[in-house]
Each structure stands twice: as structure tokens, then as C-alpha cells.
Amino acid sequence: MTYVIRRPLTLDERNRIGGASDIIAHLLFHRGITEAETAGRFLLPDYDNHVHDPFLLKDAEKAAERIISSIQNNERIAVYSDYDADGIPAAVMFNDFFARIGYANFSIYIPHRHNEGFGVNVEAVEQLAEEGVKLMITLDCGISDVEPVRRAVELGIDVIITDHHEPPAILPVAVAIIDHKQVDCAYPDKNLCGSGVGFKLIQAIIKKSKEKEAGSRKKGEAYDGILRNGWKDGHEKWLLDMVGIATLSDMVPLTGENRVFARYGLSVLRKSPRKGLTRLLAKLKMSQPHLTEDDIAFMITPRINAASRMGVPMDAFKLLAADNDQDAETYATHLDEINNERKGIVAALVKEIKKTVRERYGDAHTSSKFETLNPRQILNSKSEISNNVSSDVFPAVIVLGNPDWKPSLLGLVANSCAEEFDRPVFLWGRDGDDIIKGSCRSEGRSNVVEIMRGIPEGTFLQFGGHKHSGGFAVSNERIHFLEKELNEAQVKILNSKLETLNKSKDRNSKNETEHVDDVDYVDAELKFDDITWKLQEDLERMAPFGMGNPKPLFIFKKVRPSDVRLFGKTKDHVELVFKKSGGQPVSAIAFFAGQNEWAQKLLADKNKEVDLIASIEKSMFRGRKELRLRVEEVLV
């Protein structure tokens, strides 16, 4: 791995960004924010000024009209959400909204991950029809569910789809489809998560209701408005805690409107009165007023997802929607317990699958099969690569399956394996209905949906997802061809990219023959004396961090730790202690790094000189405020 320090700004570049501190200006510039106006919007996201009109979403106004009509006529409404940490908060959000306006004739339906699978299914639709449902609103799902939606219409149920997944060529016949990724949708931000789209629909309902009320007043007519029961302007902002959880959980870019939702969502979460949330935070010994994006991603999200991976997804809904202390305690305890169980099962699966991959292809770091031509080299190449990519040289995609594997857990495993082997990974198992289902994850450069679209029709019963993650179901007859077809599809994509690179190469840069095939960037070089609370306050203006806005990384060159120790119940974690020039200690933490090669070398010889790459963070562990480093890499 080669680390390159980002270059300093020129005086003109610095001046164009304006009044931010030098370090913030540097970070903004290298994240593509080069002007004072865009810097101001980024550093001070504003709900009232930086959130788009919901009616810019295709079909949003039509959907709002239909929901208002349904409420006025007291029709039974079903809210049908996905079962993950994007869909479940969206369901909680609609549950809260309907309750807040005093509408009770609705139900929440979240499919069982193992028994029903992703999306809307026909059996659920038929059940809802028997319950008298006249309108179904999908959240974070539905865009690909042509047959279930057709069946709903046949049974007299109108369907409003809200989704953020890639739309297929043939869309369901619904009353309204709200998905900003539709080619004919003019919405300016294409990166919202499912809960984000759902929240836009709530905004649309509120806006349309106010318009109707104002229009009726102007005409001197009575209007049976839906915003009653003590509704106050801006009350929907209290729902942003759910939008914040979903936005920080679903790996969408934290830029544009998502940055507003994540920033305001965290603000609401820090003072949220939700009983289930506060009980879970207390159980995990987390300080609610100091919640960060990492707390959501690494502590809250896994426990929401554990409900569907290990049992019943409604348990996570019941936690977040709990209105009494007993339910809050019951579901907080339950989700924490099944998450611990889930961690053990996933760890065993990861170990098994990585062992199988190494036995089949050799070690990822030494085998010529893996290193002959790495896709990272293709995408980063500055020089011409004349040889085509061939699946005979290396597996472009890792594909493994076992009927005994639980499909609901395979996304986590695929993610770990994709990181380890630097390949897209597709894993499959068999669900409760004896259907082969799986999950796939990208290594960060490949588009798994694009890969799945490239294989022959008939192999997948269904598939979908985002660029970096997806799910699929495979016919029993075609499962044995899956590995071959996925590899051929990816090879075709990679060769196309190679051809594009070679054509676009600047033929005059003949001296640029040297190529670095694995480069990461650090934002700046620092000394330990530079680590101050003032610097941390500056860096916090860039938060929340995530996709599209990575944590700033710094390199500390040629430093020696004064102490190295393992900590944690199983001694999995590493703490390095360094000293400032005045002797004050600086702690650097590396979680789950105890077996890393650099850690073993430093434990054997604590006096080794190293280059440390780390981010700076504020820790509130056990209520004690501490400024420390989070280790990214140690170069020994």
C-alpha cells in the first residue's frame, strides 16, 4: 500500500474558499468544494434553505393527493417497508406521522427476511387485501415488484411505491412511483436513502394539505384538513432522527440533502425522547448527548438489522416505536442478545468462506492468480495495459454458496470477504421456502447491479440493489452456472473499461510509464503537538463523516510509541501511546488489530520507528472526555 499526502493549496485556491480555517479549506478543496458559497452550504447545512421541494420528485404530488383522500375517507392504509436499518426507521416515521395527526386506520407490514425475502410478495398482498386495505405505501422497496403490485391492483388495493433502488426496465403499474433514480425524475439529488424518499413523501403530504387548506379558505369553503390533533408547523423535523439513522446506516453519500438529514438527524437523536432508543443507549453505555455517526453505524445499526437477520424484523420496529418502559426494556435486551449471537455466527462463516477461497485460489496477497491483474490497477492505471482481462487468469468475481448458509447473514460475510480479497463477492444460501437467495458486495470500484444485469436472462429469479451492495434469487436449474456467468459479465465490464482507458490515454505523456496499482491518500502530515481541542473543533465542522465525506486522515512520520498494549476482553484491540514534546501522552486506538502484522512487530519490539496513519476523534468512553487517535494503518 502506498500513501500519498494531498498537496497544499495555492494562495488563489485558498482565497476562493474564503473564511474557513486553513485545515478546513484544505479538506474542503480536496473533497471537491472549491468556492466560498459551496463551502458555506457544506459547513452550515440548513434544513429550511438546503432541502429541496418534495414536489420536484416525480409522482410525489400525485401520491400526496391519494394519501390525503385515503385519510379523509378513512380507508385502511398499509405501510409496507423493507426489513433493514433503512426500511424500518421509515416505517417508524410513518407510524409516528399518522399517530401525530390522529389517524389510526393503518397497519405496518414488514416482511420476514428468511421466510418472505426482500420486497413486496404476493402472499402479503393477499393477506392485506383480506384485512380490508385500500392503499399500500411501500418504503425502501417495491420498484422491481411488478407481479405483487399487479396482484394488489387486481384485489382493489392502490399502491404508492417509494424506493431508492435502481429502477428496472419494466416498472410496476402503481398509482404513483417515487424514486429519484427514475430517468424521467427531475429531482436534483439522486442519493437519498429509502427513508429519505419516505420523508420527502411526508413533506409532500404536509405541503399539499396546507395548499388545500389555504385554497379552501380563499374560496370561503370548509376543508376537512388532515393536519389536526395539535399539529404544529415544523413538527416533521422530529422525524429526522429516523431519517438520520437510515442515512447513516445505508452507506449513501453524506453530501447534498443527505448531509442535512444526517446532521439534523444526529441533532434530534441526541435529545430524542424515544423510550426504546434511550433504553438501548443506556444498555450499551453510550452517551446520548454525544452520539456520533460511528455510534449509529457500529452500535445502533447492527442491532436494528439483527432483528431481521436472526429473527423477526418487527422487533426492531417495536423497539424504535415503543411508548412504554416495559416494551423498551424488553426489545432493547432482545436486540442486544441476538446481535451478540449474530456476531458469533457471522465470524464463523467468514472464517469458513475465507479458508475456502484461499484453498481454491491461494493467498490473496501472494497468489499469482490474484495478483496477475488487479481490477484496482485497471481503474487507476495511467499507462496502457495491452493484455485483456481474462477469468482464466484470476477470478474476477468470487462466488460461493451452501444450502445450509442462512441468506440473511451473507451480506455481512460478503462485505468482509470483498474487503479481504479485493473482488466483488456473491454468496448464496437457501431460505425457509427452499429458494436459493444470496447477497453481493462490491470491493468499492465495481457495480454489482451492473454485473448482475450482464448475465443471461433466466438465471436470476430476481435481483436488485445499489452500486456496492445487492441481493438476488437464483433458479435451482441455473445455480451451477452462476459463478461462470458472473465472472464472464465482470470480465466484459473490465475489458470495456480497459479499452476506454487506453483510448483516452494522453499519447504525449510517454514518460508516465510508471504505475502505482494501490494508492491511498492522507490529507496532511501532522506532529503530535498539532493534536489540540481547537483542531478537533475545526474537524467537527466537517462531520458527519461517511461515504462522500471520509474522515480526515493524517500521517505522523518516523514516530516511536512509548507503550504498546492489547486490551479488551479477548485482547483483540491495540493501544499505542505516543508523547508530545512536553511529555503529554497521545493515545492511538486500533480496534480488532491485535493479530495484524504491525501489531505483532510492535509488541515484540516497542521501540520500532513507524509511520502512523490515523484520524483524530473525541472519545466519551465511560463519560470521560478524551482526545485520541483512531489508527488506520501503521507502517513498520
Secondary structure as UniProt FT lines:
FT   STRAND          2..5
FT   HELIX           11..17
FT   HELIX           22..29
FT   TURN            30..32
FT   HELIX           36..43
FT   HELIX           47..50
FT   HELIX           54..56
FT   TURN            58..59
FT   HELIX           60..72
FT   TURN            73..74
FT   STRAND          76..81
FT   TURN            85..86
FT   HELIX           87..100
FT   TURN            101..102
FT   STRAND          106..109
FT   TURN            113..116
FT   HELIX           122..130
FT   TURN            131..132
FT   STRAND          133..139
FT   TURN            143..144
FT   HELIX           146..154
FT   TURN            155..156
FT   STRAND          158..162
FT   STRAND          176..178
FT   TURN            180..181
FT   TURN            183..184
FT   HELIX           194..219
FT   TURN            229..230
FT   TURN            233..234
FT   HELIX           235..239
FT   HELIX           240..249
FT   TURN            250..251
FT   HELIX           256..269
FT   TURN            270..271
FT   HELIX           275..283
FT   TURN            284..285
FT   HELIX           288..290
FT   HELIX           293..295
FT   HELIX           296..300
FT   HELIX           301..310
FT   HELIX           314..321
FT   HELIX           325..361
FT   TURN            364..366
FT   HELIX           368..371
FT   HELIX           375..380
FT   TURN            391..393
FT   STRAND          398..401
FT   TURN            403..404
FT   HELIX           407..409
FT   HELIX           410..421
FT   STRAND          425..430
FT   TURN            432..433
FT   STRAND          436..441
FT   HELIX           448..453
FT   TURN            457..458
FT   STRAND          460..465
FT   STRAND          469..474
FT   TURN            476..478
FT   HELIX           479..481
FT   HELIX           482..504
FT   TURN            507..508
FT   TURN            510..513
FT   STRAND          519..522
FT   STRAND          524..525
FT   HELIX           528..530
FT   HELIX           533..540
FT   TURN            541..542
FT   TURN            547..548
FT   STRAND          554..559
FT   STRAND          563..567
FT   TURN            569..570
FT   STRAND          573..579
FT   TURN            581..582
FT   STRAND          585..590
FT   TURN            591..592
FT   TURN            594..595
FT   HELIX           597..604
FT   TURN            606..607
FT   STRAND          610..619
FT   HELIX           621..623
FT   STRAND          626..635
//
